[in-house]
């Protein structure tokens, strides 16, 4: 068994009388590829945002390594998100008007690093996603699948321990969906990056070693 990375106990998130996440308990270990699957409105994205510290819980606890996220200060949470976590969303969130390289530099700028010192690493990441020849192109010139691959490469710039992916193939056709999921599989197996992915599609679960099925905010057993 791998070392514990995330330990969740009795986690809930309520909006008034509605429980988007209801008394969830789970453990995620290093190098896991976790798929969280459920229908629209099941609470799967809310759970992802809670696990990553992007959303505050109503009750329960989330232990990320040795840090209790539900009790951590904004400064501590910001440090963890910037230095330990990577994010890939359904919409790639690249900045229009900037080149691929400039978008790749953003996580380094936000953590007060000199991007120029990391260009070898950036180009290496772009090569991994098959886009090393696109560094100087504006992101608007890329296809949807290419833009999502850039967002995955960007999520790796600060060497995250875990990548949180929220419906990363939701806007892609079947061919590009396969490319993105295959890429996640490589990152998980060869680069030992833990991945926690929300999806509504069974076909995207093929590399997952752990699948969490959720309905009405509860994990199905």
GIJOMO-V876712 format. One line per field, one symbol per residue. ss: DSSP state (h for helix, s for strand, l for the rest). Layout:
ss->???
This chain:
ss->lllssssssssssssllsssssssssssslllsssssllllllhhhhhhhhlllllllssssssllsshhhllhhhhhhhhhhlssssllllllllllshhhhhhhhhhhllllhhhhhhhhhhhhhhlllhhhlllshhhllhhhhhhhhhhhhllllllssssslllllllhhhhhhhhhhhhhhhhhlllssssssllhhhhllllssssssllssll
